[in-house]
């Protein structure tokens, strides 16, 4: 499976794409991923960025995953919808599937999560894109497992647990499978390995499954 991740620091933080690849490897899935990000970058900016289109054209991607700047979906939802439509139109005639990475609300603004979810959902429906409900999974986890800290110190970017939850949601949505045993130990790169405590990993996987709609959690 080839997946191109396009977004900003929310996607880049803790190497989401590599964590996703590691979960795929545990599940016997050969995943090739690439990351195109810049801090604070919007999808509109990405669309007019030559390097983004160069990455899109560089391979026959199975999925291109789009992540919008965090406040755009709640404050200027039409901007997200227009950007997704532009990317969708640019992929016309290709087998590549568009996927929307629906993000989480900042820790001190949980009340805007519903607006974020609805904006991404409408954009996905309009372009027949795959919706990856990461923000929904975060809401479930914050309700069911309040002791698990999903946020980094800035209360905006993800902690290791937050990125692991996001990677599980992405894996489940794109494969339709539950993470395999042992996938709580993640190889981020040649020098960094993250080990999530097994019961914590199971709790986060269960939240991801509920958000995605898998029935074996």
C-alpha positions as CSV (number, residue, x, y, z in Angstrom):
1,X,0.0,0.0,0.0
2,X,1.4,3.4,-1.0
3,X,0.2,6.4,1.1
4,X,1.2,10.1,0.6
5,X,0.6,12.2,3.7
6,X,0.0,15.9,3.0
7,X,-0.5,18.4,5.9
8,X,1.4,20.3,8.5
9,X,2.9,19.7,11.9
10,X,-0.1,17.8,13.2
11,X,0.8,15.1,10.7
12,X,4.6,15.5,11.0
13,X,4.7,15.4,14.8
14,X,6.0,12.1,16.1
15,X,6.3,10.8,12.5
16,X,2.7,9.6,12.0
17,X,3.5,8.1,8.6
18,X,6.3,5.9,10.0
19,X,4.1,4.8,12.9
20,X,1.4,3.9,10.4
21,X,3.9,1.9,8.4
22,X,5.1,0.1,11.5
23,X,1.5,-1.0,12.4
24,X,1.1,-2.1,8.8
25,X,4.3,-4.2,9.0
26,X,3.0,-5.9,12.1
27,X,-0.1,-6.7,10.2
28,X,1.8,-8.2,7.3
29,X,1.1,-5.3,5.0
30,X,3.9,-3.7,3.0
31,X,3.4,0.0,3.3
32,X,5.3,2.7,1.5
33,X,4.7,6.2,2.8
34,X,5.9,9.7,2.1
35,X,5.4,12.9,4.0
36,X,4.8,16.4,2.6
37,X,4.4,19.0,5.4
38,X,5.3,22.5,6.6
39,X,4.4,24.1,9.9
40,X,1.0,25.8,9.8
41,X,0.5,25.1,6.1
42,X,-3.1,25.0,4.8
43,X,-4.4,22.7,2.1
44,X,-5.0,25.8,-0.1
45,X,-1.3,26.6,0.2
46,X,-0.4,23.0,-0.5
47,X,-2.5,23.1,-3.7
48,X,-0.5,26.0,-5.1
49,X,2.9,24.5,-3.9
50,X,4.9,22.9,-6.7
51,X,6.7,20.5,-4.3
52,X,3.3,19.1,-3.2
53,X,2.3,18.3,-6.8
54,X,5.7,16.9,-7.5
55,X,5.2,14.5,-4.7
56,X,1.7,13.5,-5.9
57,X,3.2,12.8,-9.4
58,X,6.2,11.0,-8.1
59,X,4.4,7.6,-7.6
60,X,1.2,5.7,-8.2
61,X,-0.3,6.3,-4.7
62,X,-3.1,4.1,-3.4
63,X,-4.2,6.9,-1.0
64,X,-3.4,10.6,-0.7
65,X,-4.2,11.7,2.8
66,X,-5.0,15.4,3.3
67,X,-4.9,17.2,6.7
68,X,-6.0,20.8,6.9
69,X,-4.6,23.4,9.2
70,X,-6.2,22.9,12.6
71,X,-8.5,26.0,12.9
72,X,-9.6,26.1,9.3
73,X,-12.4,23.5,9.6
74,X,-14.2,25.3,12.4
75,X,-13.5,29.0,11.4
76,X,-13.5,28.9,7.6
77,X,-15.1,25.5,6.6
78,X,-15.7,26.5,3.0
79,X,-11.9,26.9,2.5
80,X,-11.4,23.2,3.4
81,X,-14.2,22.1,1.2
82,X,-12.8,24.1,-1.8
83,X,-9.3,22.8,-1.3
84,X,-10.4,19.2,-1.1
85,X,-12.4,19.7,-4.3
86,X,-9.4,21.1,-6.1
87,X,-7.3,18.1,-5.1
88,X,-10.1,15.8,-6.0
89,X,-10.4,17.3,-9.5
90,X,-6.7,17.1,-10.0
91,X,-6.8,13.3,-9.5
92,X,-9.6,12.8,-12.0
93,X,-8.9,9.7,-14.1
94,X,-6.4,8.2,-11.6
95,X,-6.9,5.2,-9.4
96,X,-5.5,7.1,-6.4
97,X,-8.1,7.5,-3.6
98,X,-8.4,10.7,-1.6
99,X,-8.5,10.4,2.2
100,X,-9.3,13.2,4.7
101,X,-7.5,13.1,8.0
102,X,-10.1,14.7,10.3
103,X,-8.2,16.2,13.2
104,X,-8.9,16.9,16.9
105,X,-9.8,20.1,18.7
106,X,-7.2,21.7,20.9
107,X,-7.4,20.6,24.5
108,X,-8.9,23.8,25.7
109,X,-11.5,24.0,22.9
110,X,-13.3,20.6,23.0
111,X,-16.6,22.4,22.0
112,X,-15.4,22.9,18.4
113,X,-14.8,19.2,17.8
114,X,-18.3,18.7,16.3
115,X,-17.7,21.5,13.8
116,X,-14.4,20.0,12.8
117,X,-16.0,16.6,12.3
118,X,-18.9,17.9,10.3
119,X,-16.7,20.0,8.0
120,X,-14.5,17.1,7.1
121,X,-17.5,14.8,6.7
122,X,-19.2,17.1,4.3
123,X,-16.0,17.6,2.3
124,X,-15.4,13.8,2.1
125,X,-19.0,13.1,1.1
126,X,-18.9,15.8,-1.7
127,X,-15.8,14.3,-3.2
128,X,-16.3,10.6,-2.4
129,X,-13.2,10.6,-0.3
130,X,-12.3,8.3,2.6
131,X,-13.0,9.9,6.0
132,X,-10.4,9.1,8.6
133,X,-12.1,10.1,11.9
134,X,-9.1,10.8,14.1
135,X,-10.9,13.7,16.0
136,X,-13.8,11.4,16.8
137,X,-11.5,8.8,18.2
138,X,-9.8,11.5,20.4
139,X,-13.3,12.5,21.7
140,X,-14.1,8.9,22.6
141,X,-10.7,8.4,24.3
142,X,-11.1,11.7,26.3
143,X,-14.5,10.5,27.5
144,X,-13.6,6.8,28.2
145,X,-10.0,7.1,29.3
146,X,-9.4,10.5,30.8
147,X,-6.1,9.4,32.3
148,X,-4.5,8.9,28.9
149,X,-2.8,12.1,27.8
150,X,-3.2,12.5,24.0
151,X,-1.8,16.0,23.9
152,X,1.8,17.3,24.0
153,X,2.7,20.1,26.4
154,X,1.4,22.8,24.0
155,X,-2.2,21.3,24.3
156,X,-2.4,21.2,20.5
157,X,0.0,18.7,19.0
158,X,-0.2,15.0,19.8
159,X,1.7,13.2,22.4
160,X,3.1,9.8,21.5
161,X,-0.2,8.3,22.7
162,X,-2.1,10.8,20.5
163,X,-0.1,9.9,17.4
164,X,-0.5,6.2,18.2
165,X,-4.3,6.6,18.3
166,X,-4.2,8.6,15.1
167,X,-2.1,5.9,13.4
168,X,-4.5,3.2,14.6
169,X,-7.5,5.1,13.2
170,X,-5.7,5.5,9.9
171,X,-4.7,1.9,9.7
172,X,-8.2,0.6,10.5
173,X,-9.9,2.9,8.1
174,X,-7.5,2.2,5.2
175,X,-7.3,-1.6,5.7
176,X,-10.5,-2.5,7.5
177,X,-8.4,-4.5,10.0
178,X,-7.7,-4.4,13.7
179,X,-4.0,-3.9,14.5
180,X,-2.1,-7.2,15.0
181,X,-0.6,-8.4,18.3
182,X,2.7,-6.7,18.9
183,X,1.8,-3.5,17.2
184,X,2.1,-1.6,20.4
185,X,5.9,-1.6,19.8
186,X,6.5,0.9,17.0
187,X,9.7,1.5,15.1
188,X,9.6,5.2,14.3
189,X,13.0,5.1,12.6
190,X,16.4,3.3,12.9
191,X,17.1,5.0,16.2
192,X,13.7,5.4,17.9
193,X,11.4,2.7,19.1
194,X,8.2,3.5,21.0
195,X,6.7,0.9,23.2
196,X,3.1,1.6,24.3
197,X,2.0,-0.3,27.4
198,X,-0.1,-3.2,26.2
199,X,-3.3,-2.3,28.1
200,X,-3.0,1.3,27.0
201,X,-2.5,0.3,23.4
202,X,-5.6,-1.9,23.6
203,X,-7.6,0.9,25.1
204,X,-6.6,3.2,22.3
205,X,-7.2,0.6,19.6
206,X,-10.7,0.1,21.0
207,X,-11.3,3.9,20.8
208,X,-10.1,3.8,17.2
209,X,-12.3,0.8,16.3
210,X,-15.4,2.6,17.8
211,X,-14.6,5.7,15.7
212,X,-14.1,3.8,12.5
213,X,-17.0,1.4,13.1
214,X,-15.1,-1.9,13.4
215,X,-17.1,-4.4,15.4
216,X,-14.4,-6.5,16.9
217,X,-13.2,-4.2,19.7
